[in-house]
Amino acid sequence: MTDIIDIIAGIIMLFSSLVVLIASIGIWRFKNLYARMHVVTKVSSLGLLLLLIGVNLLFRDWFVLFESAIIFGVLVFLSPVAAHVIARAARSIGIPGTTDEAE
């Protein structure tokens, strides 16, 4: 049974790396700051969640679960806050694509 759980954990972690790779391509392809920040904040949370699920399936320990919950909670709390601060700073200094004017 542990071999099956290890295989499932490996597949989940592989899928996590694929999600992060697709997000990296999305950051490169999107043109304006808001779209890039959307990719970073949303997809990084999904990628990290999948990675932490895979790690918890591999180790199966309460301490690892506790650490994973803290890491994910901090990311989910701070990622939108950081994106908001960056967007406000970009808008205040007038980076193209952040104002109401047509590009």
N, C-alpha and C positions, 0 to 999 in steps of 0.2 A: 504493500500500500504506500510506503514512503517513496518508492521509485515513481509511482504515478504522480504523487504530490510534487516531487522534485521536477518532473517533466512539465507539469502544469505551471509551476513557478517559473521555470525557464521560458516557457511560451509567453507568459504574462510579461516577464522582463524584456523579452525580445520585442513584444508588441509595444512596450513602453518606449524602447529605443527607436522604434519605427515612428511612433507618434512625435517624438522629439525631433527626429530627422525631417519629417514633413513640416513641422512647425518652423524649423530652421530655413527650409526652402520658402515657406510662406513669408518669413521676415525678409528674405532677400527679394521676393517678387513684389510684395506690396509697396506702393509708392509713397503713401503719406504716413505721417507719424502716428495718427490714431489707429489706423489699421494694423500697423506693426505692433503697437502696444497691446492691441486686442489679442493678437496671436500670442504674444509673450505671456500675458496674464492668464489667459484661459487655457491654452494648450500646455503650458508648463505645469499647471496644477494637475491636469489629467495625467501627464507623463509621470510626474512625481508620485501621484496616487497609485498608479499601476506598478511603478517600481517598488514602492513601499509594501504593496500587497504581495508582490513576488518575494521580497525579502522576508516578510512575516511568514509566508508559507514555507520558506526554506529553513528558517531558524526555529519557528514554533516555540517562542519564549515570551513570557509576559513582559519582561523588561524591554525586549526589542519592540513589542507592540506598543508599550508606553512611550518609548522614544519616537517611534514612527508617528504616533498620534500627536505628539508635541511638535514634531517637525512639520507635519501637514497642517496643523492648526496655525502655526506661525506663518507658513506660506500663504494660506488662504486669507489670513488677516492682513498681512503686510503687502501682498502683491497688488491689490487694488489701491491701497493707500499710496504706494510708491508710484503706480501708474498715474494716479490723480495729480500728485505733486509734479511729476515730470511733464504732464500735459499742461498744467497751469504755468509752469516755468517756460515751456516752449511757446505757449500762446502769448505770454507777457513780453517775450523778447522778439516775437514776430517771425518765427520760423515758418517758411512757406508750407502751406497745407494745414495750418492750424488756425487761420483766421477765417472770417466769413467771406472774404473776397474770392472771386473765381481764380483758379490757378492758370 
